[in-house]
């Protein structure tokens, strides 16, 4: 895993370090809202795995909420997709992780 260090323009000290996974992964989409603790936990976990994602806020765009419901059949958030695979919510993603299947999915292998 590589690191990207961001420096303040007026200082020689780093202000932020972002760990970046060198291995590409399928696109990740997270449907979320601003006040959802499970959304925050899901994004923190994905970040710990070195992943990047596209976040779609369903609380600010009703049409995106309808799209999420049509795609998943669920009304709760987060709803997580890795590539075209619907992982489900945070608990579903963690169950995949505990079962040892999440890493394969992140590598583009079907779980």
C-alpha positions, 0 to 999 in steps of 0.5 A: 500500500502506497502513501500520498503525503500532502504538505502545507504550502507554508510548511515542510511538515505534512498535514495529511497522509492518505493511504492508497491501495496500489491494486485497482479495484472495481468501481465502488458505489455507496448510497448514503445520507448525511446522518447515517452512522452505518454509512460512516462506518462503511466508508471508514472500513473501505478507506482502511482497505485502501478503496475509493468510492463514489458516494450518492447522497439519497437524502439530497436527491429524491430521484437517486433514492428511487434509483437505489430502491429500484436497484436494491429493493431496499430503503435503508442506507448504506447500500453498497455496490462493488462493480455491479455486485450489490453487497448490501449494507454495512452489516452485509459487507462485514459478513462478507469480510468475516467470511473471507469473500470481500477481498476477492470481490474487491479484486474483481472476482465474483464472491 
